[in-house]
Amino acid sequence: MARYRGAVCRLCRREGQKLFLKGERCFSDKCAVTRRPYAPGQHGQARKKQSEYGLQLREKQKAKRIYGVLETQFRNYFAEADKKSGITGENLLKLLEMRLDNVVYRAGFGRSRTEARQVVRHNHIEVNGRKVNIPSYEAKPGDVITLKEKSQGAQRFKDIFETTESRIVPEWMDADTENFTFKVTDVPTREQINIDVQETLIVELYSK
């Protein structure tokens, strides 16, 4: 499975803001954006005036990196969003938000989307009582996501839950934390997707 294998803190520094790619580290003093709030590389501290294309590209890269998808996947999501009725940019974010790895992250089964993706790949998650280990699986309203019974007592998840217990469950999900179960009740609206991305710039980029 193709994925980015470089230093993820460089990605946050390149975008000039926290993308929360490393879980609890992003909230500590060790966060690279806090320690070095400028782009990586020899000329990272130089002031650069961005073109219209540059601004559009940065928004696209930011969205890709937040959700952990590669360029071909992202283009496919955009093509699918463009075919749907409604606003293309919002459709795109909704598709990304409904990925199983993101839903697992929102549910608190991972401290970061990267960890949530690993949880899915390692067969810890069941959807509607069936094992699903595909991070890009599209969750749908009515789906019940459960942490596998054998995994519920594992020390790994005890550590995860200690970190994520204060995380607010999105309005489009119902939580049964005692049974390690979450239900997707609806597709999130744009207002319920709390990521700092200007999706209209992404649409403009791909519409050229």
C-alpha positions in Angstrom: 0.0 0.0 0.0 1.5 3.3 -1.1 1.8 5.9 1.6 4.0 8.9 2.6 7.0 7.7 4.7 8.8 10.9 5.3 8.9 13.2 8.4 5.3 14.3 9.0 6.3 17.3 11.1 7.8 18.8 8.0 4.4 18.7 6.4 2.9 20.8 9.1 5.8 23.3 8.9 5.4 23.5 5.1 1.7 24.4 5.5 2.5 26.8 8.3 0.0 25.3 10.7 -0.7 22.3 12.8 -2.3 19.5 10.8 -2.4 17.2 13.9 -0.6 14.3 12.2 1.2 13.0 15.3 -1.5 12.9 17.9 -0.6 14.1 21.4 2.8 15.4 20.3 0.9 18.2 18.4 -0.4 19.5 21.7 2.9 19.5 23.5 5.9 21.8 23.5 7.7 19.3 21.2 5.4 20.3 18.3 7.6 21.3 15.3 5.3 24.1 14.3 5.6 25.6 17.8 9.4 25.3 17.9 10.1 26.3 14.3 7.2 28.2 12.9 8.6 28.5 9.4 8.8 26.3 6.3 11.5 23.6 6.3 14.6 23.9 4.1 17.4 26.3 3.5 15.1 29.1 2.5 12.3 28.3 4.8 12.5 31.6 6.7 12.5 33.8 3.5 9.4 35.8 2.8 7.7 34.6 -0.3 4.7 36.2 -2.1 2.4 33.4 -3.2 0.6 33.5 -6.5 -3.0 32.6 -7.0 -1.9 29.1 -8.1 0.3 28.8 -5.1 -2.5 29.5 -2.7 -4.7 27.0 -4.5 -2.0 24.3 -4.4 -1.3 24.8 -0.7 -5.0 24.3 0.1 -5.0 21.1 -1.9 -1.8 19.8 -0.3 -3.2 20.7 3.1 -6.3 18.7 2.6 -4.4 15.7 1.2 -2.0 15.7 4.2 -4.7 16.1 6.8 -6.6 13.0 5.6 -3.4 11.1 4.6 -4.3 10.4 0.9 -2.0 10.5 -2.1 -2.5 12.5 -5.3 -4.2 9.9 -7.4 -6.7 9.1 -4.6 -7.4 12.7 -4.0 -8.1 13.3 -7.7 -10.5 10.4 -7.7 -12.3 11.8 -4.7 -12.6 15.2 -6.5 -13.9 13.5 -9.7 -16.5 11.7 -7.6 -17.4 14.9 -5.7 -17.8 16.7 -9.0 -20.3 14.2 -10.3 -22.5 14.5 -7.2 -25.3 17.1 -6.9 -24.5 20.0 -4.6 -21.4 22.0 -3.9 -18.3 20.2 -5.2 -15.9 21.4 -2.5 -18.2 20.4 0.3 -18.9 17.1 -1.4 -15.1 16.5 -1.5 -14.7 17.1 2.2 -17.7 14.9 3.0 -16.2 12.0 1.1 -12.9 12.4 2.9 -14.6 12.7 6.2 -16.5 9.5 5.7 -13.4 7.4 5.1 -13.3 4.6 7.7 -9.9 5.6 9.0 -11.2 9.1 9.6 -14.4 7.9 11.3 -12.3 5.6 13.6 -10.1 8.7 14.4 -13.2 10.8 15.2 -14.5 8.0 17.4 -11.3 8.2 19.5 -9.9 4.8 18.5 -6.7 6.5 17.3 -4.7 9.5 18.5 -4.1 10.6 15.0 -5.5 9.6 11.6 -2.3 7.7 10.9 -2.8 5.6 14.0 -6.5 5.1 13.2 -5.5 3.9 9.7 -3.1 1.4 11.3 -5.9 0.2 13.7 -8.1 -0.4 10.7 -5.4 -2.2 8.7 -4.5 -4.5 11.7 -8.1 -5.9 11.8 -9.2 -4.2 15.1 -12.4 -2.7 13.6 -15.7 -4.2 12.7 -18.5 -2.5 10.7 -22.0 -3.9 11.2 -20.5 -7.0 12.9 -18.1 -7.7 10.0 -14.3 -7.2 9.9 -13.3 -4.3 7.6 -9.6 -3.6 7.2 -9.7 -1.1 4.3 -9.0 2.5 5.5 -10.7 4.0 2.4 -14.0 2.1 3.1 -16.8 4.7 2.8 -18.9 4.7 6.0 -22.6 5.3 5.5 -25.4 6.5 7.8 -26.5 3.6 9.8 -23.1 1.9 10.0 -22.1 0.7 13.4 -18.4 0.8 14.0 -17.1 -1.4 16.9 -13.7 -2.1 18.3 -13.1 -5.9 18.0 -13.9 -7.7 21.3 -10.4 -9.2 21.5 -8.9 -5.8 21.2 -10.9 -4.0 23.8 -8.7 -5.0 26.8 -5.4 -4.5 25.0 -2.9 -2.1 26.7 -2.5 -0.3 23.4 -6.1 0.8 23.4 -6.1 1.6 27.1 -3.3 4.1 26.3 -5.2 5.5 23.3 -8.4 6.0 25.3 -6.6 7.8 28.1 -5.5 10.3 25.5 -8.7 10.6 23.6 -11.3 10.4 26.4 -11.9 14.1 26.3 -12.4 14.2 22.5 -15.8 15.5 21.5 -17.7 13.0 19.4 -19.0 14.6 16.2 -22.7 15.4 16.0 -23.1 13.0 13.1 -22.1 10.0 15.3 -23.7 8.4 18.4 -21.4 6.9 21.0 -21.7 3.9 23.3 -18.3 4.1 24.9 -19.0 1.3 27.4 -19.4 -1.1 24.5 -16.7 0.6 22.3 -19.3 1.2 19.7 -20.1 4.2 17.5 -22.9 4.6 15.0 -22.8 6.9 12.0 -26.1 8.7 12.1 -25.7 11.1 9.2 -23.3 12.6 6.6 -21.6 15.6 8.2 -22.4 19.1 7.0 -19.6 21.5 6.2 -20.1 23.3 9.5 -19.5 20.0 11.3 -16.2 19.3 9.5 -13.8 21.2 11.7 -10.7 21.4 9.4 -9.1 24.7 8.3 -9.3 24.2 4.6 -10.7 26.6 1.9 -12.2 23.9 -0.4 -13.2 26.5 -3.0 -9.5 27.0 -3.8 -9.2 23.3 -4.4 -12.1 23.4 -6.8 -10.6 26.3 -8.6 -7.2 24.5 -8.9 -8.8 21.4 -10.5 -11.1 23.4 -12.7 -8.3 24.9 -14.7 
